[in-house]
Amino acid sequence: MKTWHYVLLVFLGGCCYGVLSTFVKLAYSAGFTVSAVTGSQYLLGTLLIWIVALFTKKKKLTSKQIVTLLCSGIPFGLTGVFYYHSLETLDASLAIIFLFQFVWIGSLIEWIFLKKAPSKPKLISIAILVVGSILAAGVMTKGGATLTWQGAIWGALSAVTYTLFIFFSSSVGKDIPPVQKSAFLTTGGVLMIFLVLPPTDLFQLPVLMGVAPYGLYLGFFGVVLPPLLFSIGMPHIGPGLGTILTTSELPVVVILSSLVLGEQVSMWQWIGVVLILGGIMVGNLKMPNRKMKSNVHLESRSA
């Protein structure tokens, strides 16, 4: 696959997260609780990915590799838990801003652990994305949004765990088939979800049957596809660029909120969407050129 193919896969992985909130709201309006919706999403999503894994290429793993993959999936589950807690005391517009701090945290982690300093285009991209996320979240059009220290801490933790999940997706199990790797990552996430937020509602058959359609949809787009797409694309582009690409989530949220839920989207929010898409483009503009220059340099040396 070419580099832009991996970029597109990670971009689509971010878009998958963007389609979740609209249908979560629909599930809530149908009377289902947070634990039922979250539990069904992770449970059914994990079952789906394991069914797919049964019919795809697999590699025999050691006990250490399995434990590593399961532990790497823990941030995947914790992100949902932390973000849910932040929404208990924060407006959604503020909670998403805290979550979106993963944009610069990803580049910081890449700099610290991989010794890869962010390039000038990447820094410009991050600045554009932060401004765009603030506008797209609707903060400019909502006065008097309440900020609590509890919500701020939970929101910041969700940004850290989301960044860690992206980091592990790019660095752990690079030689393991993507579907198999994704299955273990999601299993680690669902185990953490069930430990921290037990879905007791699902033990009631009417609740399980009623929430299942929502759970299947949310599980496919929120549990199956993102880890799978990240497992394929992240190892080839790195966590720094990966976090920039996954900001595609917020424009999708805004667009679907307008089209599906009929929510009013202000001009500032549309400007934010355009800025986010522009920031993603800026973060990717120089990548092919750098790769091309590197290849030319290697060819000249070999000659």
C-alpha positions in Angstrom: 0.0 0.0 0.0 1.1 3.6 -0.7 1.6 6.1 2.1 -1.6 8.0 1.3 -3.6 4.7 1.6 -2.5 4.4 5.3 -3.3 8.1 5.8 -6.8 7.6 4.4 -7.4 4.6 6.6 -6.5 6.5 9.8 -8.6 9.5 8.6 -11.6 7.1 8.1 -11.0 5.6 11.6 -11.5 9.1 13.0 -14.6 9.6 10.9 -16.0 6.4 12.4 -15.9 7.9 15.9 -17.7 10.9 14.5 -20.8 8.9 13.6 -21.3 7.6 17.1 -22.6 10.6 19.1 -25.6 11.1 16.9 -26.8 7.5 17.4 -25.9 7.5 21.0 -28.3 10.4 21.4 -31.0 8.5 19.5 -30.5 5.5 21.8 -30.8 7.8 24.9 -34.0 9.3 23.5 -35.3 5.8 23.1 -35.0 5.4 26.9 -31.8 3.3 27.2 -29.3 4.0 30.0 -25.6 4.9 29.5 -24.4 1.5 30.9 -26.8 -0.4 28.5 -25.7 1.6 25.4 -22.0 1.5 26.3 -22.1 -2.2 27.3 -23.9 -3.3 24.2 -21.6 -1.3 22.0 -18.4 -2.8 23.4 -19.8 -6.3 23.9 -21.4 -6.7 20.4 -18.5 -4.9 18.7 -16.0 -7.3 20.3 -18.0 -10.3 19.2 -18.2 -8.9 15.7 -14.4 -8.5 15.4 -13.7 -12.0 16.8 -16.1 -13.5 14.3 -14.2 -11.8 11.5 -10.9 -12.9 13.1 -12.0 -16.6 12.8 -12.0 -16.3 9.0 -8.8 -14.2 8.5 -5.1 -14.8 8.7 -3.8 -15.4 12.2 -0.5 -15.8 13.9 0.4 -18.0 16.9 1.0 -15.6 19.8 2.9 -16.1 23.0 1.4 -15.4 26.3 3.4 -12.3 26.6 2.2 -10.9 23.3 -1.4 -11.6 24.2 -1.1 -9.8 27.6 0.6 -6.9 25.9 -2.2 -6.5 23.4 -4.9 -6.8 26.0 -3.2 -4.2 28.2 -2.8 -2.0 25.1 -6.5 -2.1 24.7 -7.1 -0.7 28.2 -6.8 2.9 27.1 -9.4 2.2 24.5 -12.0 1.3 27.1 -10.9 4.0 29.6 -11.4 6.7 27.0 -15.1 6.0 26.9 -15.3 5.9 30.7 -13.4 9.1 31.3 -15.3 11.0 28.6 -18.6 9.8 30.0 -17.6 11.1 33.5 -16.6 14.5 32.0 -20.1 14.8 30.4 -21.7 14.4 33.9 -20.5 17.9 34.9 -19.4 19.6 31.7 -21.4 20.7 28.6 -20.7 18.6 25.6 -19.0 21.5 23.9 -16.5 21.8 26.7 -16.0 18.1 27.1 -15.1 17.6 23.5 -12.5 20.4 23.7 -10.7 18.6 26.6 -10.8 15.4 24.6 -9.4 17.1 21.6 -6.2 18.0 23.4 -5.0 14.6 22.2 -4.0 16.6 19.0 -0.9 18.0 20.6 -0.4 15.3 23.3 0.2 12.8 20.5 3.0 14.9 19.0 4.5 15.4 22.5 4.5 11.6 23.2 6.1 11.0 19.8 8.8 13.6 20.6 9.5 12.2 24.1 9.4 8.5 23.4 10.3 8.2 19.7 12.7 11.2 19.7 10.8 12.6 16.7 10.4 16.4 17.0 7.3 17.9 15.3 8.0 19.6 12.0 6.9 23.2 11.3 3.9 22.1 9.1 2.8 19.8 11.9 3.0 22.6 14.5 1.0 24.9 12.3 -1.5 22.1 11.7 -1.9 21.5 15.5 -2.5 25.3 16.1 -5.2 25.3 13.3 -6.8 22.2 14.7 -7.0 23.5 18.2 -8.7 26.7 17.1 -11.0 24.8 14.7 -12.1 22.4 17.4 -13.0 25.3 19.7 -15.1 26.8 17.0 -16.7 23.6 15.8 -17.7 22.6 19.3 -19.9 25.7 19.5 -18.2 27.4 22.4 -18.4 30.8 20.6 -22.1 30.5 20.4 -22.9 29.2 23.9 -22.6 31.7 26.7 -22.1 30.8 30.3 -20.9 27.2 29.8 -20.0 25.8 33.3 -16.5 24.6 33.9 -15.9 22.3 36.8 -12.6 21.0 38.0 -13.9 17.4 38.2 -15.1 17.6 34.6 -11.8 19.2 33.5 -9.8 16.3 35.1 -12.0 13.6 33.5 -11.8 15.4 30.1 -8.0 15.7 30.3 -7.7 12.0 31.3 -9.8 11.0 28.3 -7.4 13.0 26.0 -4.4 11.2 27.5 -5.9 7.7 27.3 -7.1 8.3 23.7 -3.6 9.4 22.8 -2.1 6.3 24.5 -4.5 4.1 22.5 -3.3 5.7 19.2 0.3 5.4 20.4 -0.1 1.7 21.2 -1.9 1.1 17.9 1.2 2.4 16.1 3.9 0.7 18.1 2.6 -2.6 19.5 2.3 -5.9 17.5 3.4 -4.5 14.2 4.0 -8.0 12.9 0.6 -9.3 14.0 -2.2 -9.5 11.4 -4.4 -6.4 11.8 -7.7 -8.2 12.5 -6.2 -10.5 15.1 -4.4 -7.5 16.7 -7.6 -5.5 16.7 -9.6 -8.4 18.3 -7.2 -8.5 21.3 -7.2 -4.7 21.6 -11.0 -4.5 21.7 -11.1 -7.4 24.2 -8.8 -5.4 26.5 -11.1 -2.4 26.1 -14.3 -4.3 26.8 -12.9 -6.0 29.9 -12.0 -2.6 31.3 -15.4 -1.2 30.4 -17.2 -4.1 32.2 -14.9 -3.6 35.2 -15.4 0.1 35.6 -18.9 0.5 34.2 -20.8 -2.9 34.7 -23.7 -3.0 32.2 -26.1 -4.7 34.6 -29.1 -3.6 32.4 -28.0 -6.0 29.7 -28.9 -9.0 31.9 -32.6 -8.1 31.3 -33.6 -9.7 28.0 -36.1 -6.9 26.9 -33.4 -4.3 27.4 -30.8 -6.4 25.5 -33.2 -7.0 22.6 -34.2 -3.4 22.4 -30.7 -1.9 22.6 -29.1 -4.5 20.3 -29.7 -2.6 17.0 -28.0 0.5 18.5 -25.3 -1.7 20.0 -24.5 -3.4 16.7 -24.3 -0.1 14.9 -22.2 1.6 17.6 -20.1 -1.6 18.0 -19.3 -1.7 14.3 -18.3 2.0 13.9 -16.9 2.5 17.4 -15.3 -0.8 18.4 -14.6 -2.8 15.2 -13.5 -0.3 12.5 -11.4 2.2 14.4 -8.9 -0.2 16.1 -8.8 -2.2 12.8 -8.1 0.8 10.6 -5.6 2.2 13.2 -3.8 -1.2 13.4 -3.3 -1.1 9.6 -2.4 2.6 9.2 -0.8 3.8 12.4 2.4 1.7 12.2 3.2 3.4 8.9 2.5 7.0 9.8 3.2 7.3 13.5 1.2 8.6 16.5 2.0 12.3 15.8 0.4 12.4 12.3 -2.1 9.9 13.4 -3.6 12.2 16.1 -3.9 14.9 13.5 -5.8 12.7 11.1 -8.2 11.4 13.8 -9.5 15.0 14.3 -11.8 14.1 11.4 -14.2 13.0 14.1 -15.4 16.4 15.0 -16.4 17.6 11.5 -18.4 14.4 11.1 -20.2 15.0 14.5 -21.2 18.5 13.4 -22.4 17.5 9.9 -24.5 14.5 11.2 -25.9 16.6 14.1 -27.2 19.0 11.4 -28.4 16.4 8.9 -29.8 13.6 11.2 -30.8 15.3 14.4 -31.7 18.6 12.8 -29.6 20.6 15.3 -28.8 24.2 14.4 -25.2 24.6 13.5 -23.9 28.2 13.6 -21.6 29.9 11.1 -18.7 29.7 13.6 -19.1 25.9 13.8 -19.0 25.6 10.1 -15.8 27.7 10.0 -14.4 25.4 12.7 -15.2 22.4 10.5 -13.4 24.0 7.5 -10.4 24.9 9.8 -10.1 21.3 11.0 -10.2 19.9 7.5 -7.6 22.5 6.5 -5.4 21.7 9.5 -5.5 18.0 8.5 -4.4 19.0 5.0 -1.6 21.2 6.3 -0.4 18.3 8.5 -0.1 16.0 5.4 1.2 18.4 2.7 4.9 17.8 3.3 4.8 14.1 4.0 5.1 12.8 0.4 7.8 15.4 -0.4 9.8 14.3 2.6 9.5 10.7 1.6 10.5 11.5 -2.0 13.5 13.5 -0.8 14.5 10.7 1.4 14.3 8.2 -1.5 16.3 10.5 -3.8 19.0 10.9 -1.1 19.3 7.1 -0.7 19.5 6.6 -4.4 22.2 9.2 -4.7 24.2 7.5 -1.9 23.9 4.1 -3.5 25.0 5.5 -6.8 
